[in-house]
Amino acid sequence: MTTTLQGTLATGGEVLAVECDLPWLARHVVEGSDGQLGDPGPASVHVHVEAGRGPFPTRGWSRLSRDAWARSGRVVLEDVATSGLDVMLSHEPDGVHLQCRWRPPPRTRGAGLLLRARSRLLLRSVLLQYPAMWAAGLHGRTPLHACGMVSPSVGAVLVVGPSGAGKTSLVANELSGGGRATTDNLCTADARSVWGVVEPVRSELGSGRRAPHGRHEGTLASRIESIDPQAVVVLARGERTEVRDISPREAARALVASTYAAGELRRYWPFHAQVALGSGAGDAHPPVAEVASALCERLQCRRVSLAGVRDVRLGDVLAAEGLPR
């Protein structure tokens, strides 16, 4: 069968090569890449969505769980993250390889018909985000629920906050004033740098596809691949705007808590653990706490309380306090 889509995507510090033989699923890949899908080329992660719908052979393989098997460094996962996709993953000398087949069980197919936005996000996660985040772990990076932003006023900042704290709105406000961002939501990081995990922006102001929680999708303008942050900002809602110093321990605690509470990562942890166990590569659990602590120990750490985020530029709020210094 002729391949419908081929391209590469720089995401999470990795280069993902995507090959898709299913036209309807290729559209999800294009949308999920947020306009960042480039021409085919060298990559560290290789994802191939096959047209075939037969099960991957697992007879004689070691069983990892009810829906996972392993043999000789290869791992087969069925219905990954209830996306409807079966995956065979291996770690080869030229990078991570995933073969994917659309084989939804009846319960997943039914859920997809009822919850289309959720189904779309899960497909994108399994094809574009999970492989890159797992490969990033092989190179010393871990997923974090935070966004990297470069403000004309104060430079590069890592912004931390739970879902609904206003990160997306603050990023949009900063970009309107000439700023740039790696993402508004997910990233990978080591002790010094932060790389954006590519996906469309989801906000109440979006004009694209409908997303969960009353939001719509939009494109992240002025995207940059990575930053070396100068400060960590922990967001909070309050009755008035207030900025105060916090300890690296408090900032790291907020970063770790936000990461584990993020709905976007809830299904990633089992994927990561099973792939690490079955392949014998990488850590069984990403060093989230260790990376968060290492980042915060070397950076200025601030807690910013905001009464609202409409028309607020975080860089201006920090600059008014003489930050960074």
Secondary structure, DSSP 8 states (H G I E B T S, - for coil): ---SEEEEEEETTEEEEEEE--HHHHHHHHHHTTT--B-S---SEEEEE-S--S----TT-EEEETTEEEETTEEEESSGGGSSEEEEEEEETTEEEEEEEE---HHHHHHHHH-HHHHHHHHHIIIIIHHHHHHHHHTT-EEEEEEEEEETTTEEEEEE--TTSSHHHHHHHHHHTT-EES-SSEEEE-SS-EEE----EEETT--SSEETTTEEEE--SSB-SEE--SEEEEEEE-SS-EEEE--HHHHHHHHHHHHHH-GGGTTHHHHHHHHHHHH--S-SS--HHHHHHHHHHTSEEEEEEES--TT--HHHHHHHTT---
